[in-house]
Amino acid sequence: MRLPDPRRSRVVLLGASIYTDDKLNDIPAVEKSIRDLAIALTDPMFGIVPAEHCTVLINQGDLRDIGRKLREAATEADDLLLVYYAGHGLIGGRRHDLFLGLPDSDWQDPAFSSLEFDKLRSVVLNSTASSKVIILDCCFSGRVLSDTMADPVAEVSGQMEIDGTYVLTSAHRDQVSLVLPKEEHTSFTGRMLDVLRHGIPKGPRLLTIESIYRQLLNRMKAEGLSEPQKRGTQTVELLGLARNRAIIRSSVKQLRNRYLAAVERSEQQQWRAAFRMLEEVVEEQVEILGENHPDTLRSRRLLAHVRGALGAPLEAAKELRRLLDTQSAWDSESSEYLQTVQFLAINMGEAGFRRDAVLLLRPLLIDRMRILGPSNPATLNTCHALARNLTEVDMISETEALLRYVVSQRSEVLGADHPHTVRARKDLKDITG
């Protein structure tokens, strides 16, 4: 079980909320449903694709343009292709084929004014994506009601046999997809969004399309709503579509406490104990939160620094450089970014690249003095690290001035007997002696 590769996956969300045909009532909830689903699927922390890989087509009636964008997504997708439609489901033609309603669709004869499902099916089928998911939030049978979305009259599930693809629909053949009064989303998509946003208590760590379907079926059946249907082939049903936020919420606090325990071990220079603890924490955080979650990045950073303290500073510096590249999209004045630079500089110095460490520490000290103030413990740590590296490149006079400043400030802020103050005093004595 895994999540799709966001770089090799594509999502297309389309639908119509307004119609010109008097027999097709407008569905304002459709636009809200599509926009919120786009936000959920492109969420930087919990989504499955970046925003640039999610195509949103709302109230667009140009079939050529819709077809072109569907084909583009299908061609670019190599891992997951997900296509979602919400709106009126229409039945037309001698075979009673399914058509997906567009703003100018003709209810009585949708063939020339709607998106034929068979065309969408062909685009998906021709995609090279290893996993394909189609989600349809529209009716397949029933009659027109003030709060329903369509008036189809025939069974169309036979059109959905697509090899290697999972098809999820919002209603059974003899049910309608509802838009309940006072709900801002369609009943089906609204409940799907709730699962994505809040997760499944005691469920799996990753929410697969199958687990989402099971949850929707139970909820909607219990509420007397239309019952979702699904067709799946091969193992696509095991593909994760989201991390289970219910599990994440219960795990985050515990993992943070274990991380803080490792921090305490590292401050006591119990490096091996800290290393073992951090290895376990990082492994679980990557699985539950993802490798780029702020908590995971924080733990990976400390793990790299501890590895350096255990005698592998060059390996530590390489990992910290990778983390710094990951954090480069963040605010360069954030405390997390600046702390990563500090650890990188320390390990560069310990690996023998003293001048490179100095080149990192000088601007870092200026930034920390400006942002945190000259007496902040983090600023003083940077000042001390710079002094230690300057010693190794024989810049003794500057080293002595920095160490005298660190000793006086730490004595005042931390106390004369604090380990950090004692260490700075010893370094100063070695220099002046």
Secondary structure as the mmCIF struct_conf table of DSSP 4:
data_model
#
loop_
_struct_conf.conf_type_id
_struct_conf.id
_struct_conf.beg_label_comp_id
_struct_conf.beg_label_asym_id
_struct_conf.beg_label_seq_id
_struct_conf.end_label_comp_id
_struct_conf.end_label_asym_id
_struct_conf.end_label_seq_id
STRN STRN1 ARG A 2 ARG A 2
HELX_LH_PP_P HELX_LH_PP_P1 LEU A 3 ASP A 5
HELX_RH_3T_P HELX_RH_3T_P1 PRO A 6 ARG A 8
STRN STRN2 ARG A 10 GLY A 15
BEND BEND1 SER A 17 SER A 17
BEND BEND2 THR A 20 ASP A 21
TURN_TY1_P TURN_TY1_P1 ASP A 22 LYS A 23
BEND BEND3 LEU A 24 LEU A 24
HELX_RH_AL_P HELX_RH_AL_P1 PRO A 28 LEU A 41
TURN_TY1_P TURN_TY1_P2 THR A 42 THR A 42
TURN_TY1_P TURN_TY1_P3 PRO A 44 PHE A 46
BEND BEND4 ILE A 48 VAL A 49
HELX_RH_3T_P HELX_RH_3T_P2 ALA A 51 HIS A 53
STRN STRN3 CYS A 54 ILE A 58
BEND BEND5 ASN A 59 ASN A 59
HELX_RH_AL_P HELX_RH_AL_P2 LEU A 63 GLU A 76
BEND BEND6 ASP A 78 ASP A 79
STRN STRN4 LEU A 80 ALA A 86
BEND BEND7 GLY A 87 GLY A 87
STRN STRN5 GLY A 89 GLY A 92
TURN_TY1_P TURN_TY1_P4 GLY A 93 HIS A 96
STRN STRN6 ASP A 97 LEU A 100
TURN_TY1_P TURN_TY1_P5 PRO A 103 ASP A 104
BEND BEND8 TRP A 107 GLN A 108
HELX_RH_3T_P HELX_RH_3T_P3 PRO A 110 PHE A 112
TURN_TY1_P TURN_TY1_P6 SER A 113 SER A 113
BEND BEND9 SER A 114 SER A 114
STRN STRN7 LEU A 115 GLU A 116
HELX_RH_AL_P HELX_RH_AL_P3 PHE A 117 ASN A 126
BEND BEND10 SER A 130 SER A 130
STRN STRN8 SER A 131 ASP A 137
BEND BEND11 CYS A 138 CYS A 138
BEND BEND12 PHE A 140 PHE A 140
STRN STRN9 SER A 141 SER A 141
TURN_TY1_P TURN_TY1_P7 SER A 146 ASP A 147
STRN STRN10 THR A 148 THR A 148
BEND BEND13 MET A 149 MET A 149
STRN STRN11 VAL A 153 VAL A 153
BEND BEND14 ALA A 154 ALA A 154
HELX_RH_3T_P HELX_RH_3T_P4 SER A 157 MET A 160
TURN_TY1_P TURN_TY1_P8 ASP A 163 GLY A 164
STRN STRN12 THR A 165 THR A 169
BEND BEND15 SER A 170 ALA A 171
TURN_TY1_P TURN_TY1_P9 ARG A 173 ASP A 174
STRN STRN13 LEU A 178 LEU A 178
TURN_TY1_P TURN_TY1_P10 PRO A 181 LYS A 182
BEND BEND16 GLU A 184 HIS A 185
HELX_RH_AL_P HELX_RH_AL_P4 SER A 187 HIS A 198
TURN_TY1_P TURN_TY1_P11 PRO A 201 LYS A 202
BEND BEND17 ARG A 205 ARG A 205
STRN STRN14 LEU A 206 THR A 208
HELX_RH_AL_P HELX_RH_AL_P5 ILE A 209 ALA A 222
TURN_TY1_P TURN_TY1_P12 GLU A 223 GLY A 224
HELX_LH_PP_P HELX_LH_PP_P2 SER A 226 PRO A 228
STRN STRN15 GLN A 229 GLY A 232
TURN_TY1_P TURN_TY1_P13 GLN A 234 THR A 235
HELX_RH_3T_P HELX_RH_3T_P5 VAL A 236 LEU A 238
STRN STRN16 LEU A 239 LEU A 239
STRN STRN17 GLY A 240 ARG A 243
HELX_RH_AL_P HELX_RH_AL_P6 ARG A 245 GLU A 267
TURN_TY1_P TURN_TY1_P14 GLN A 268 GLN A 269
HELX_RH_AL_P HELX_RH_AL_P7 TRP A 271 ILE A 288
TURN_TY1_P TURN_TY1_P15 LEU A 289 LEU A 289
TURN_TY1_P TURN_TY1_P16 GLU A 291 ASN A 292
BEND BEND18 HIS A 293 HIS A 293
HELX_RH_AL_P HELX_RH_AL_P8 PRO A 294 ALA A 309
TURN_TY1_P TURN_TY1_P17 LEU A 310 GLY A 311
HELX_RH_AL_P HELX_RH_AL_P9 PRO A 313 GLN A 327
TURN_TY1_P TURN_TY1_P18 SER A 328 ALA A 329
BEND BEND19 TRP A 330 TRP A 330
TURN_TY1_P TURN_TY1_P19 SER A 332 GLU A 333
BEND BEND20 SER A 334 SER A 334
HELX_RH_AL_P HELX_RH_AL_P10 SER A 335 GLU A 350
TURN_TY1_P TURN_TY1_P20 ALA A 351 GLY A 352
HELX_RH_AL_P HELX_RH_AL_P11 ARG A 354 LEU A 372
TURN_TY1_P TURN_TY1_P21 PRO A 374 SER A 375
HELX_RH_AL_P HELX_RH_AL_P12 PRO A 377 GLU A 392
TURN_TY1_P TURN_TY1_P22 VAL A 393 ASP A 394
HELX_RH_AL_P HELX_RH_AL_P13 ILE A 396 VAL A 413
TURN_TY1_P TURN_TY1_P23 LEU A 414 LEU A 414
TURN_TY1_P TURN_TY1_P24 ALA A 416 ASP A 417
BEND BEND21 HIS A 418 HIS A 418
HELX_RH_AL_P HELX_RH_AL_P14 PRO A 419 THR A 432
#
